[in-house]
Every structure is written in C-alpha cells, then in structure tokens.
Amino acid sequence: MGYRAFVVNKDDDDFTASVQTLEDSDLPEGTVTVAVEWSDLNYKDGLACTPNGRVVTKYPMTLGIDFAGTVVESSDTRYAAGDRVVATGYDLGTGHPGGYAERVRLPGAWLSPTPDGMTSEEAMTLGTAGITAAMSIDAIERNGIGPDAGPVIVSGATGGVGSTAVAMLAARGYTVHASTGKSSEHDFLRELGASEILDREELAAESRRPLERERWAAAVDPVGGTTTTSILRQTKYGGVVALSGLTGGVGVSTNVMPFILRGVSLVGIESVYWPGEDRPRLWARMADDFTGRNLLDLVEARVGLEDVPEVAARILAGGVRGRILVQPT
Ligand SMILES: NC(=O)c1ccc[n+]([C@@H]2O[C@H](COP(=O)([O-])OP(=O)(O)OC[C@H]3O[C@@H](n4cnc5c(N)ncnc54)[C@H](OP(=O)(O)O)[C@@H]3O)[C@@H](O)[C@H]2O)c1
C-alpha cells in the first residue's frame, strides 16, 4: 500500500524537498507500525529542511521529529493494533523516517501511550516543545524552586518551548515573566498566563556588570547566547536556569559571580534521548497542567505536507507564534 511522505534528499550540492508516495516496502526496520494522525513543527524540523541544517544524518530522509497516531501492527508486546501512541525525538526525522508521513515504523521503545483524554492533535500541540518545557520546569522544581521563590522568566516566549512553558508554569501557580521579540503578541502571552512582558532585545543586551539586581528565581531558556548570560546576571540567590536552546546563539559567555556569589545553577535540558521509561510521567504532568484549559489555543496553524517548506522557513526566522501542526493525511 502506498503512503505519502515529506522527503528531503541531498546529493553533493543538490538539495531537494518534496511530497512523495512511498510503498510499505520502503518502511524501515522496526517493531511497531503506526498510522500517523498529527505531527508538528519544531525549530529542529526547520533546520532539517535546509541543506546545511546539520541535523539530518542520512539521506533521503522523511522529516518530522514528532508524531501521534494509532498502532496498525506490532510485534512489541507492549503495543497492539488500535493503541493510541505518541513519539518525540530519538532519531525520528533525522536518522530514521519520521512523522511527516501517513505511516511510520519504529522501535517500540521510542513510543509512549497517548494519555487518556488527550487527542493526537493535542499531543502534537505539545510534542518536543512541550516535553522540553516540562523537563525544564521539572528541573526547576527538583532544585527546590516553587512558586513562592519568585518570578520565573521564559525567553523566546511566543515560540514552541516558550509558549508551552508559560502556560505550564502559570498552571502550577508560578508568576511568569515572558520575553519576546513580537510586540504584537503581548495579549497572547498574557492569556497564557504571563504577568510581565519584557522586550527580547533588552533581555539579550550585553553588560559589563558581573551581576545585576536579583529578579528571577528561575528561568526556562530556549534562546541561549547573550540572553542566557543576561539571565544569569539577574537570577536570584540559589536560582536555577534551565537552558535548552540556541535561537539566540550557541556561545554563552559568563563570569563566575552568579555561580560563586549567588549559588545559581545552570542546568542543561536534553529531550531527544531522555529515557523512554520516564516519558509517560512527563506526558501525565503535561496532561495535568492543561486540565480545564484549551491546549489548542496554542496552535497558530494546521498545515499539510505541501506547506512544510513555507512553515519551516518561518520558524527559522523566529516568526512562529505557539505551535504549528502538520497533518500528513
Ligand atoms: N534541548 C532540547 O532537547 C530541545 C528541544 C526542543 C527545542 N530545543 C531548542 O530550543 C529552541 C526553541 O525551539 P522551538 O521549537 O521552541 O522554536 P521556536 O518555536 O522557533 O521558538 C523560538 C523562539 O525564540 C525566539 N527567537 C527567535 N529568534 C531569536 C533571536 N535571534 N534571538 C532571541 N530569540 C529569538 C522567538 O520568540 P520571541 O519572538 O517570543 O522572542 C522564537 O519564536 C531551539 O534552539 C531548539 O533547537 C531544544
């Protein structure tokens, strides 16, 4: 049976991206075959759509680092036909054909059950972005920072990681300060639960001062670069900065003062190979955080496979608000 997939290929300098019809015989090795209902768009998918994005490890490659759908066939005893499942990360869409396809075959260990009561569309509104935000907040909590410790700053707040983090922090009772470069989206951030909005450029500004006024008990920082440096200078005594991304740059230069005078911790967040055994817990905490709230308010657009190049270019330019969902069927 044929299935549609968004495939990139690179041969020397020749890079192509197109929607193709593949055959079941093209599916890779794996123990579980899934009919994909929804996928999503993350910054990494944007990079994978470019010739020099350095995230795809072999070509041709079906993109899509996340998907949610229903099991069609399984030789893994943990899953049976009809089960609702979700997968994020691992080698999906980079080294193993991913979720921008009507069908995916993969190792069962990469799957988690979709939480009861959560639709595939809702699961992909979270996806890698939501998992990364949940892991960041989890790290902040494990380091003893609760809502009473003071405000938490979220950088890149209208992006995928940022917007899901704002909503989840607010649901947990934190006071949320949000930094954004999109002056048109302040209302969106306030509706998600931010009480104060900062200008992205102001937060990223360089300073000669080793420390500044203590402002935030913690940070969810998917931006990196000078934004991280600036947050470190303004983090309160004993605070935690959970760093997950690089949209503002890969280099972080800092002095030692936040660490040795304020005991600030810089915690790295890596969602791609996070152990599968812990993922159902992360999905359950996200489901809890959004109980009674409309998760789909985070969705900016729903697109088909043909639209992937356009939205990929937009996310790389920092122009996406919230989440973009991709429907392969
Ligand atoms: N470590 C992990 O496991 C992991 C997992 C997921 C994502 N990430 C990383 O986290 C980052 C965000 O991913 P995402 O999928 O949420 O992307 P996204 O939706 O594009 O969000 C990124 C946001 O960063 C802000 N931004 C864009 N350009 C910027 C610049 N030059 N300087 C400062 N801020 C800028 C924008 O928000 P505003 O306009 O609101 O400022 C943008 O919406 C990426 O670097 C991604 O690779 C890492």
The ligand as a Tripos MOL2 file, in Angstrom:
@<TRIPOS>MOLECULE
LIG
   48    52     1     0     0
SMALL
NO_CHARGES

@<TRIPOS>ATOM
      1 N1         17.4160   20.6630   24.1510 N.am      1 LIG1
      2 C1         16.3520   20.0940   23.6030 C.2       1 LIG1
      3 O1         16.0580   18.9070   23.7870 O.2       1 LIG1
      4 C2         15.4770   20.9400   22.7360 C.ar      1 LIG1
      5 C3         14.1600   20.5580   22.4690 C.ar      1 LIG1
      6 C4         13.3380   21.4520   21.7480 C.ar      1 LIG1
      7 C5         13.8670   22.6300   21.2660 C.ar      1 LIG1
      8 N2         15.1670   22.9260   21.5090 N.ar      1 LIG1
      9 C6         15.7430   24.1640   21.0400 C.3       1 LIG1
     10 O2         15.0040   25.2170   21.6470 O.3       1 LIG1
     11 C7         14.9410   26.3160   20.7540 C.3       1 LIG1
     12 C8         13.4840   26.6940   20.5330 C.3       1 LIG1
     13 O3         12.8350   25.6460   19.8250 O.3       1 LIG1
     14 P1         11.3200   25.8350   19.3690 P.3       1 LIG1
     15 O4         10.9710   24.6230   18.5970 O.co2     1 LIG1
     16 O5         10.5080   26.2880   20.5190 O.co2     1 LIG1
     17 O6         11.4930   27.0530   18.3190 O.3       1 LIG1
     18 P2         10.5400   28.2910   18.0140 P.3       1 LIG1
     19 O7          9.1170   27.8630   18.1040 O.co2     1 LIG1
     20 O8         11.0360   28.8910   16.7740 O.co2     1 LIG1
     21 O9         10.8160   29.2910   19.2310 O.3       1 LIG1
     22 C9         11.9720   30.0440   19.3030 C.3       1 LIG1
     23 C10        11.6500   31.4560   19.7340 C.3       1 LIG1
     24 O10        12.8740   32.1130   20.0740 O.3       1 LIG1
     25 C11        12.7190   33.4980   19.8340 C.3       1 LIG1
     26 N3         13.7830   33.9130   18.9020 N.ar      1 LIG1
     27 C12        13.8720   33.7310   17.5880 C.ar      1 LIG1
     28 N4         14.9840   34.2660   17.0800 N.ar      1 LIG1
     29 C13        15.6330   34.8000   18.1260 C.ar      1 LIG1
     30 C14        16.8360   35.5180   18.2730 C.ar      1 LIG1
     31 N5         17.6220   35.7860   17.2260 N.pl3     1 LIG1
     32 N6         17.1880   35.9080   19.4930 N.ar      1 LIG1
     33 C15        16.4210   35.6380   20.5540 C.ar      1 LIG1
     34 N7         15.2610   34.9700   20.4790 N.ar      1 LIG1
     35 C16        14.8730   34.5560   19.2720 C.ar      1 LIG1
     36 C17        11.3570   33.7020   19.1970 C.3       1 LIG1
     37 O11        10.4310   34.0010   20.2420 O.3       1 LIG1
     38 P3         10.0230   35.5330   20.5910 P.3       1 LIG1
     39 O12         9.6880   36.1940   19.2990 O.co2     1 LIG1
     40 O13         8.8600   35.3840   21.5100 O.co2     1 LIG1
     41 O14        11.2150   36.1760   21.2450 O.co2     1 LIG1
     42 C18        11.0460   32.3230   18.6470 C.3       1 LIG1
     43 O15         9.6720   32.1540   18.4550 O.3       1 LIG1
     44 C19        15.6810   25.8870   19.5050 C.3       1 LIG1
     45 O16        17.0160   26.3310   19.5780 O.3       1 LIG1
     46 C20        15.6300   24.3700   19.5510 C.3       1 LIG1
     47 O17        16.6730   23.7950   18.8360 O.3       1 LIG1
     48 C21        15.9660   22.1070   22.2210 C.ar      1 LIG1
@<TRIPOS>BOND
     1     1     2 1
     2     2     3 2
     3     2     4 1
     4     4     5 ar
     5     4    48 ar
     6     5     6 ar
     7     6     7 ar
     8     7     8 ar
     9     8     9 1
    10     8    48 ar
    11     9    10 1
    12     9    46 1
    13    10    11 1
    14    11    12 1
    15    11    44 1
    16    12    13 1
    17    13    14 1
    18    14    15 2
    19    14    16 1
    20    14    17 1
    21    17    18 1
    22    18    19 2
    23    18    20 1
    24    18    21 1
    25    21    22 1
    26    22    23 1
    27    23    24 1
    28    23    42 1
    29    24    25 1
    30    25    26 1
    31    25    36 1
    32    26    27 ar
    33    26    35 ar
    34    27    28 ar
    35    28    29 ar
    36    29    30 ar
    37    29    35 ar
    38    30    31 1
    39    30    32 ar
    40    32    33 ar
    41    33    34 ar
    42    34    35 ar
    43    36    37 1
    44    36    42 1
    45    37    38 1
    46    38    39 2
    47    38    40 1
    48    38    41 1
    49    42    43 1
    50    44    45 1
    51    44    46 1
    52    46    47 1
@<TRIPOS>SUBSTRUCTURE
     1 LIG1         1 GROUP 0 **** ****
